[in-house]
Amino acid sequence: MRRVIASVALVALLLGISAPAAWAGKSTDIALGLASFAVFNQVVGPLLRPHRAEAAYHHRREVVYVREPRVVYAPAPPVYVAQAPAPPPVYPNVVQYPHGRYELRWQGQQYVWIWIAAVPPPPPPPPAPAP
């Protein structure tokens, strides 16, 4: 069996190598090539996959119709949920630093960051008198 497969593969390889390259110069050449391939399939096809003579066997097939009740799906009623509107985002309008702070204020027709310096700490108390 291996020798048969090897010899068929060798013959197919030699035919593939020895066949000239296909050249289709015009559209009519392409059409003729496709038509000849179709005729080749019609001639060789039945030899490769023979059909049974189904005309000799007339099977009486019984057809049964089953009527099932129709199923109708109604769309679900809409559900409305009352929700409070989301609160607006809270942005800081004061940014605190150790030596002062920025405050966001409305000035004219726009918001402006204003720097306010921190109040310096009071001076230290005078030294106590000596007794």
ZIBEL-V42085 format. One record per helix or strand. SS is the DSSP state (helix for helix, strand for strand). FROM is the first residue (numbers start at 1). TO is the last residue. Records with the same first field share a line. If there is no record, write none. Layout:
SS = FROM-TO ; FROM-TO
//
This chain:
helix = 2-18 ; 27-48 ; 54-56
strand = 94-97 ; 100-107 ; 110-117
//
